[in-house]
Amino acid sequence: MKNENLGCANRNPLNIRYVSTNHWLGLHPATPNVKGFCKFIAPDYGYRAAVVLLKNYITRYGCDTPEKVIARWAPPSENRTALYVACVCGRSRLRPDETLSTEGPQIGRLIAAMAKQETGMHITPEGVDDIRRKFNV
């Protein structure tokens, strides 16, 4: 039997940490928190939460480049952030210092690359865009 990683098991492609005050759409009703990470009822809800978080990073916290987003998402105190930036930017074909918009194709490209980095889960940027339309985020 294949050993599934926690992010995949939790249907949480970007390994979003559980915070009790965040009432994410699609959190698992019985076990929303597994080992400090959100558990969703389907991966689409995990991707939706990732879109909302990244848009908040850009608009509320001034994390308007892939490098700034990733430094907050995967801080050097817990991760090899420079390597994370290099891998995600290579996959997404975004420059580390490229200014991000909350609309348009950049978010889909960034989230698809971050999901691959975090959990190995595969989604295309177009798949992320479909989820954005589905949930109007």
C-alpha positions in Angstrom: 0.0 0.0 0.0 1.3 3.5 -0.9 2.2 5.7 2.0 0.2 8.9 1.5 1.7 12.2 2.9 -0.3 14.2 5.4 -1.2 17.0 3.0 -2.7 14.5 0.5 -4.5 12.6 3.3 -5.9 15.9 4.5 -6.9 17.0 1.0 -4.8 20.1 1.9 -2.5 20.6 -1.2 -0.6 23.5 0.3 -0.4 22.2 3.9 -2.4 25.1 5.4 -2.0 25.2 9.2 -5.2 24.8 11.2 -6.3 28.0 13.1 -9.5 27.6 15.0 -10.7 31.1 14.1 -10.5 30.3 10.4 -13.8 28.7 9.5 -12.7 27.5 6.0 -15.4 26.3 3.6 -15.1 22.6 3.3 -13.3 21.8 6.5 -13.9 18.2 7.6 -16.8 18.4 10.1 -15.5 15.7 12.5 -11.7 16.2 12.2 -10.8 19.7 10.9 -7.4 19.6 12.5 -4.9 16.8 11.9 -1.5 17.3 13.5 -1.9 21.0 13.3 -3.0 21.2 9.7 -6.4 21.7 8.1 -8.3 18.7 6.8 -10.8 19.4 4.0 -13.6 17.2 2.6 -12.1 17.5 -0.9 -9.0 19.0 -2.4 -10.9 21.7 -4.2 -11.6 23.3 -0.8 -7.9 23.2 0.1 -7.1 24.9 -3.2 -9.9 27.5 -2.5 -8.4 28.2 0.9 -4.9 28.6 -0.7 -6.3 31.1 -3.2 -7.9 33.1 -0.4 -4.8 33.1 1.7 -2.5 34.1 -1.1 -4.8 37.0 -2.1 -4.7 38.1 1.6 -0.9 37.9 1.6 -0.9 40.2 -1.4 -3.5 42.7 -0.3 -3.2 42.7 3.5 0.5 41.9 4.1 2.2 43.4 1.1 3.6 40.0 0.0 3.3 40.9 -3.6 6.1 38.8 -5.1 6.6 35.0 -5.1 9.7 35.5 -2.9 7.7 37.5 -0.3 4.8 35.1 -0.4 7.0 32.0 0.1 9.1 33.7 2.8 5.9 34.1 4.8 4.4 30.8 3.8 7.5 28.7 4.4 9.7 30.8 6.7 13.5 30.2 7.0 13.0 29.1 10.6 11.1 26.0 9.4 12.2 25.6 5.7 14.9 26.0 3.2 13.1 29.0 1.8 15.6 30.0 -0.9 15.4 26.5 -2.3 11.6 26.6 -2.1 11.6 29.9 -4.0 13.9 28.5 -6.7 11.8 25.3 -7.1 8.4 27.1 -7.2 9.6 29.9 -9.5 11.2 27.4 -11.8 7.9 25.4 -12.0 5.7 28.4 -12.3 7.9 30.4 -14.6 7.5 33.4 -12.3 10.5 35.6 -11.3 11.1 35.7 -7.6 10.7 39.5 -7.7 7.8 39.6 -10.1 4.9 41.7 -8.8 1.8 39.5 -8.3 -1.8 40.5 -9.1 -4.7 39.0 -7.3 -6.4 38.5 -10.6 -5.1 36.9 -13.8 -3.0 33.7 -14.3 -0.1 34.3 -11.8 -2.0 33.0 -8.8 -2.9 29.8 -10.6 0.7 29.3 -11.7 2.0 30.0 -8.2 -0.5 27.7 -6.4 0.0 24.8 -8.8 3.8 25.1 -8.2 3.4 25.4 -4.4 1.1 22.4 -4.3 3.7 20.3 -6.1 6.4 21.6 -3.7 4.3 21.1 -0.5 2.6 17.8 -1.1 3.5 16.5 -4.6 -0.2 17.0 -5.5 -0.6 17.9 -9.2 -3.0 20.6 -10.5 -2.6 22.7 -13.6 -2.8 26.5 -13.3 -6.0 26.2 -15.4 -7.3 23.8 -12.8 -6.7 26.4 -10.1 -8.5 29.0 -12.3 -11.5 26.6 -12.6 -11.6 26.3 -8.8 -11.4 30.1 -8.5 -14.4 30.4 -10.8 -16.3 27.6 -9.1 -16.0 29.3 -5.7 -15.8 32.9 -7.0 -12.5 33.7 -5.3 
